[in-house]
């Protein structure tokens, strides 16, 4: 992974559900890394994946013909797209945390 000079480090505070904290702690121990290191790696992976995904509007435009056939409004399509992205993110995030 990337080495960062100490003066380039920024501190953030995250509030996470206790179950997620337990999973992070367990996985970090299994990988013999700190919870901080595991969280940083997960965030880095997430940001890399975000750069590879479809922008919402582009995805909405691609789905427009099917949406029109179903009688959905643009707002309804965007709501479905956002919900699908959220579910995909949760699945990927869970997989990242479970990777050993």
C-alpha positions as CSV (number, residue, x, y, z in Angstrom):
1,X,0.0,0.0,0.0
2,X,0.9,3.7,0.0
3,X,3.3,5.3,2.5
4,X,2.2,8.7,3.7
5,X,4.3,11.3,5.5
6,X,3.1,12.0,9.0
7,X,2.4,15.7,8.2
8,X,0.0,14.5,5.5
9,X,-2.1,12.5,7.9
10,X,-5.6,13.8,8.8
11,X,-7.7,12.4,11.6
12,X,-11.4,11.7,11.2
13,X,-14.0,10.2,13.5
14,X,-16.4,7.6,12.2
15,X,-19.5,6.4,14.0
16,X,-20.2,2.7,13.1
17,X,-22.7,0.2,14.3
18,X,-21.2,-2.1,17.0
19,X,-21.6,-5.2,14.7
20,X,-19.4,-3.4,12.0
21,X,-16.9,-2.5,14.7
22,X,-16.8,-6.2,15.9
23,X,-16.3,-7.4,12.3
24,X,-13.5,-4.8,11.6
25,X,-11.8,-5.8,14.9
26,X,-12.0,-9.5,14.1
27,X,-10.8,-9.1,10.5
28,X,-8.0,-6.8,11.5
29,X,-6.8,-9.3,14.1
30,X,-7.0,-12.2,11.6
31,X,-4.9,-10.1,9.1
32,X,-2.6,-8.9,11.9
33,X,-3.1,-5.3,11.1
34,X,-4.7,-2.4,13.0
35,X,-8.3,-1.5,12.7
36,X,-7.1,1.8,11.4
37,X,-5.1,0.2,8.7
38,X,-8.0,-2.1,7.7
39,X,-10.4,0.9,7.6
40,X,-8.0,3.0,5.5
41,X,-7.5,0.1,3.0
42,X,-11.3,-0.4,2.8
43,X,-11.8,3.3,2.1
44,X,-9.0,3.3,-0.5
45,X,-10.6,0.4,-2.3
46,X,-14.0,2.0,-2.2
47,X,-12.7,5.2,-3.8
48,X,-10.9,3.2,-6.5
49,X,-14.2,1.4,-7.3
50,X,-16.1,4.7,-7.2
51,X,-13.9,6.0,-10.0
52,X,-14.8,3.0,-12.1
53,X,-18.6,3.1,-11.7
54,X,-21.2,4.8,-13.9
55,X,-22.2,8.3,-12.9
56,X,-25.9,8.4,-11.8
57,X,-27.1,10.5,-14.7
58,X,-25.3,8.4,-17.3
59,X,-26.8,5.2,-15.8
60,X,-30.2,6.9,-15.7
61,X,-29.9,7.8,-19.4
62,X,-29.1,4.2,-20.3
63,X,-32.1,3.0,-18.4
64,X,-34.5,5.6,-19.9
65,X,-36.0,3.4,-22.6
66,X,-36.8,0.6,-20.2
67,X,-38.2,3.2,-17.7
68,X,-40.4,4.7,-20.3
69,X,-41.8,1.3,-21.3
70,X,-42.6,0.7,-17.6
71,X,-44.1,4.2,-17.3
72,X,-41.6,5.4,-14.7
73,X,-40.7,9.0,-14.2
74,X,-37.1,10.2,-14.2
75,X,-37.3,10.7,-10.4
76,X,-38.5,7.1,-9.9
77,X,-35.6,5.8,-12.1
78,X,-33.1,7.9,-10.1
79,X,-34.5,6.5,-6.8
80,X,-34.2,2.9,-8.1
81,X,-30.7,3.6,-9.3
82,X,-29.6,5.1,-6.0
83,X,-31.1,2.2,-4.1
84,X,-29.4,-0.3,-6.3
85,X,-26.1,1.5,-5.9
86,X,-26.6,1.5,-2.1
87,X,-27.2,-2.3,-2.0
88,X,-24.2,-3.0,-4.3
89,X,-22.0,-0.8,-2.1
90,X,-23.1,-2.6,1.0
91,X,-22.4,-6.0,-0.6
92,X,-18.9,-4.8,-1.8
93,X,-18.1,-3.2,1.5
94,X,-19.1,-6.3,3.4
95,X,-16.8,-8.3,1.1
96,X,-13.9,-5.9,1.6
97,X,-14.2,-6.2,5.4
98,X,-14.4,-10.0,5.2
99,X,-11.3,-10.3,2.9
100,X,-8.5,-11.8,4.8
